[in-house]
Amino acid sequence: YTHKVYHVGMHIPSWFRSILPKAALRVVEESWNAYPYTRTRFTCPFVEKFSIDIETFYKTDAGENPNVFSLSAVEKNQLTIDFIDIVKDPVPPNEYKTEEDPKLFHSIKTQRGPLSDNWIEEYKQQVFPIMCAYKLCKVEFRYWGM
């Protein structure tokens, strides 16, 4: 378990910071790390009915588990799935580093890589180790009209 307090006042324009109470300039992070499951919750003491919860399950599969978080039917209907592929997804030019490109990198230690565009299917067929990090992000903002 970790408990952190972020003082975000310096990231807010001074004119706006001057009208906010001190409690509005803090974000609290609580994390529970028990691999293969982790949970992180962000709150702001000033906005009591607001929170962001991020749950993570690490599984030894290629992302085929349809309900790793055991969601109810109502929760599943609200779900938006964003499958992230480390090879195919675009990287902004200002964040791109050749030495970190999975299409170019070869590990001497594990003798894996570089990855092709259909790397997931190749890894599943050849029974190479693969892991998926399932993330569930919940935002709660319980204010009337919002």
TIDO-149323 format. One line per field, with one value per residue (C-alpha): residue number from 1; x, y, z; residue in three letters. Coordinates in pm, 1 decimal, padded with zeros to 6 digits. Layout:
BEGIN
seq c(NUM,...)
xx c(X,...)
yy c(Y,...)
zz c(Z,...)
type c(ALA,...)
***
This chain:
BEGIN
seq c(1,2,3,4,5,6,7,8,9,10,11,12,13,14,15,16,17,18,19,20,21,22,23,24,25,26,27,28,29,30,31,32,33,34,35,36,37,38,39,40,41,42,43,44,45,46,47,48,49,50,51,52,53,54,55,56,57,58,59,60,61,62,63,64,65,66,67,68,69,70,71,72,73,74,75,76,77,78,79,80,81,82,83,84,85,86,87,88,89,90,91,92,93,94,95,96,97,98,99,100,101,102,103,104,105,106,107,108,109,110,111,112,113,114,115,116,117,118,119,120,121,122,123,124,125,126,127,128,129,130,131,132,133,134,135,136,137,138,139,140,141,142,143,144,145,146)
xx c(00000.0,00124.6,-00029.0,00094.1,-00014.6,00054.3,00060.8,-00057.1,-00082.8,00225.6,00061.3,-00240.6,-00240.5,-00175.8,-00499.1,-00699.7,-00487.4,-00554.3,-00932.2,-00911.0,-00883.6,-00567.4,-00759.1,-00835.2,-00462.8,-00395.0,-00447.6,-00429.0,-00309.5,-00363.6,-00221.7,-00263.3,-00004.3,-00048.5,00081.7,-00083.0,-00352.9,-00306.3,-00545.2,-00477.4,-00727.8,-00693.7,-00906.8,-00914.4,-01017.6,-01193.2,-01413.8,-01556.1,-01767.9,-01488.6,-01246.3,-01048.3,-00991.5,-00748.6,-00742.1,-00483.2,-00467.2,-00156.6,-00237.9,-00024.1,-00236.1,-00264.5,-00567.4,-00835.6,-00998.1,-01341.6,-01421.9,-01106.8,-01262.4,-01589.8,-01803.7,-02182.4,-02396.1,-02462.1,-02089.4,-02009.5,-02256.3,-02068.7,-01731.3,-01515.6,-01228.7,-00907.0,-00670.6,-00313.6,-00068.9,00292.4,00391.4,00101.8,-00010.8,00133.8,00388.5,00404.6,00726.7,00848.6,00820.3,00969.6,01306.7,01468.5,01627.6,01281.1,01101.3,00978.1,00991.2,01368.3,01481.9,01643.8,01710.4,02045.7,01949.6,01618.7,01689.6,01351.8,01265.2,01233.0,00854.1,00655.1,00311.6,00142.7,00364.8,00077.5,-00033.6,00326.5,00389.2,00070.3,00154.5,00515.5,00419.3,00652.5,00589.5,00342.5,00166.5,-00128.7,-00195.0,-00572.6,-00664.0,-01003.8,-01043.6,-01346.0,-01425.9,-01681.4,-01822.7,-02146.1,-02279.0,-02629.2,-02637.7,-02292.6)
yy c(00000.0,00348.3,00686.7,00994.8,01356.9,01564.2,01941.3,02052.8,02426.9,02509.6,02353.0,02582.3,02945.6,03184.2,03382.0,03058.5,02928.4,03249.4,03186.5,02817.0,02686.9,02492.5,02161.8,02207.6,02216.2,01862.9,01524.2,01211.5,00882.6,00552.6,00232.8,-00130.9,-00347.5,-00724.6,-00862.2,-00978.5,-00732.7,-00363.5,-00080.1,00294.2,00556.9,00933.2,01179.7,01549.9,01640.2,01953.6,01762.0,01489.3,01312.7,01278.1,00989.4,00799.6,00428.6,00225.5,-00150.0,-00368.1,-00743.4,-00895.7,-01219.9,-01458.4,-01430.3,-01208.9,-01009.9,-01271.1,-01270.1,-01107.0,-01038.4,-01044.4,-00800.8,-00998.5,-00702.7,-00707.2,-00677.9,-00308.9,-00238.3,-00424.6,-00203.1,00107.2,-00038.7,00100.3,-00127.9,00022.8,-00252.4,-00121.1,-00290.1,-00194.0,-00248.0,-00109.3,00188.8,00520.8,00706.2,01088.6,01198.8,01392.2,01075.3,00826.8,00670.6,00427.3,00227.3,00165.9,00068.0,-00294.9,-00330.4,-00271.0,-00390.8,-00731.9,-00866.9,-01040.5,-01187.2,-01348.5,-01376.5,-01217.9,-00939.5,-00745.2,-00780.0,-00798.8,-00643.6,-00976.3,-01049.9,-01149.6,-01435.3,-01545.2,-01556.6,-01752.0,-02009.5,-02054.9,-02064.2,-01778.1,-01604.1,-01318.8,-01102.2,-00867.1,-00588.1,-00546.9,-00199.6,-00090.8,00283.8,00413.1,00780.6,00885.1,01237.0,01232.4,01585.2,01661.3,01758.8,01617.9)
zz c(00000.0,-00082.4,-00005.9,-00193.1,-00195.0,-00505.4,-00472.6,-00816.6,-00753.1,-00959.4,-01266.1,-01250.4,-01369.0,-01077.7,-01129.0,-01098.1,-00809.1,-00613.0,-00603.0,-00509.0,-00152.2,-00059.4,-00058.0,-00427.9,-00506.5,-00378.9,-00540.6,-00327.6,-00474.8,-00296.7,-00446.0,-00354.4,-00528.7,-00503.0,-00831.0,-01054.7,-00940.2,-00864.6,-00788.7,-00784.8,-00674.7,-00727.5,-00532.2,-00457.8,-00099.7,-00225.9,-00473.5,-00250.8,-00511.5,-00767.7,-00806.4,-01067.5,-01008.2,-01217.8,-01172.8,-01346.7,-01395.4,-01550.4,-01734.0,-01937.7,-02250.8,-02557.1,-02444.0,-02514.7,-02168.8,-02219.8,-01853.0,-01642.6,-01390.7,-01351.8,-01454.5,-01432.2,-01746.1,-01668.8,-01628.5,-01953.0,-02141.6,-02023.0,-02119.0,-02398.5,-02498.0,-02631.5,-02743.5,-02746.6,-02983.9,-02905.9,-03270.8,-03475.9,-03267.1,-03387.0,-03175.5,-03194.6,-03368.8,-03063.8,-02847.0,-03093.6,-03009.6,-03252.7,-02970.1,-02815.4,-03137.7,-03099.6,-03481.7,-03468.2,-03123.3,-03076.4,-02726.2,-02700.0,-02362.1,-02467.9,-02843.0,-02920.0,-03157.5,-03367.5,-03373.5,-03697.4,-03753.0,-03668.0,-03366.3,-03138.4,-03366.2,-03415.0,-03039.3,-02976.0,-03246.4,-03134.4,-02763.1,-02671.2,-02337.8,-02371.8,-02115.1,-02130.1,-01881.6,-01853.1,-01727.9,-01602.6,-01553.7,-01365.3,-01321.3,-01063.9,-01073.4,-00874.4,-00911.7,-01031.1,-01397.8,-01470.7)
type c(TYR,THR,HIS,LYS,VAL,TYR,HIS,VAL,GLY,MET,HIS,ILE,PRO,SER,TRP,PHE,ARG,SER,ILE,LEU,PRO,LYS,ALA,ALA,LEU,ARG,VAL,VAL,GLU,GLU,SER,TRP,ASN,ALA,TYR,PRO,TYR,THR,ARG,THR,ARG,PHE,THR,CYS,PRO,PHE,VAL,GLU,LYS,PHE,SER,ILE,ASP,ILE,GLU,THR,PHE,TYR,LYS,THR,ASP,ALA,GLY,GLU,ASN,PRO,ASN,VAL,PHE,SER,LEU,SER,ALA,VAL,GLU,LYS,ASN,GLN,LEU,THR,ILE,ASP,PHE,ILE,ASP,ILE,VAL,LYS,ASP,PRO,VAL,PRO,PRO,ASN,GLU,TYR,LYS,THR,GLU,GLU,ASP,PRO,LYS,LEU,PHE,HIS,SER,ILE,LYS,THR,GLN,ARG,GLY,PRO,LEU,SER,ASP,ASN,TRP,ILE,GLU,GLU,TYR,LYS,GLN,GLN,VAL,PHE,PRO,ILE,MET,CYS,ALA,TYR,LYS,LEU,CYS,LYS,VAL,GLU,PHE,ARG,TYR,TRP,GLY,MET)
***
